[in-house]
């Protein structure tokens, strides 16, 4: 039947509806996948899209740090925490696997599950300083590169779930940790942060210091307590570069733990690390790991686009 024999406007409307359905279907199909050109752009070399591979000599670097730590009376948990946080910030899960194996080859190492568990907890706390993506990617790749029985030996249950029964306790732990790190400026600093954005101190206290950086009550031997948490902060921030004031704040935070009595008693070498000499050792050790991981190129945290490759694209 021809269009002019149909009711007025029926056939054109049907065609419009059909075209709309076809276009919508094509649009849905286009939305469900990326073109090869777009995938190539996402993964372009100049955008540095992947992990930093473990350099061939990285165990040698870690071993020098371990030997130097032993000479200064610094135990495995302290230097391993610092080395893990630095390696996480550098986005090199393969190097974390090398760090684990180097640690287990030392005299009198912790049990394998405790070593891997500590490294995993450090990686979680790196979220507060590095953001979520590197922790997701690095911990996933770290797990895949480790012996399955080692990870199976780590307590599997989550320990930071919040509910109406524990949220007040969590907030109190977070505020206590904040006060310990930033005294005598803890209140003024919160006020200053609120001037930048009223929810900035709210999120920092409730989302980070309360439910992540402070440790929940647990019987697990795998804990990143007050001293080790300061080492995580210092290592992440030093490795990032560009945040000198925050590095300074957390160096003071490490020292204040011994001044106010919140420091754990079992962190071997912790009191020395809180001295001026110890602070210098921490920063020099972090710098050495960064240079070892990057093979002399420096941080990978925010180096900008790889200039030579970018110019080639343009």
Secondary structure, DSSP 8 states (H G I E B T S, - for coil): --GGGSSTTHHHHHHHHHHHHHHHHHHHHHHTS--HHHHHHHT-GGG--S-----TTHHHHHHHHHHHHHHTT--HHHHHHHHHHHHHHTT-HHHHHHHHHHHHTSTT---HHHHHHHHHHHHHHTHHHH-HHHHHHHHHHHHHHS-HHHHHTS--S-S----TTTHHHHHHHHHHHHHHHHTTSHHHHHHHHHHH-TTHHHHIIIIIIIIIIS--S---S----HHHHHHHHHHHHHHH-S-HHHHHHHHHHHHHHHHHT-S-S--TTHHHHTSHHHHHHHHHHHHHHHHHHHTTS---SS--S-HHHHHHH-
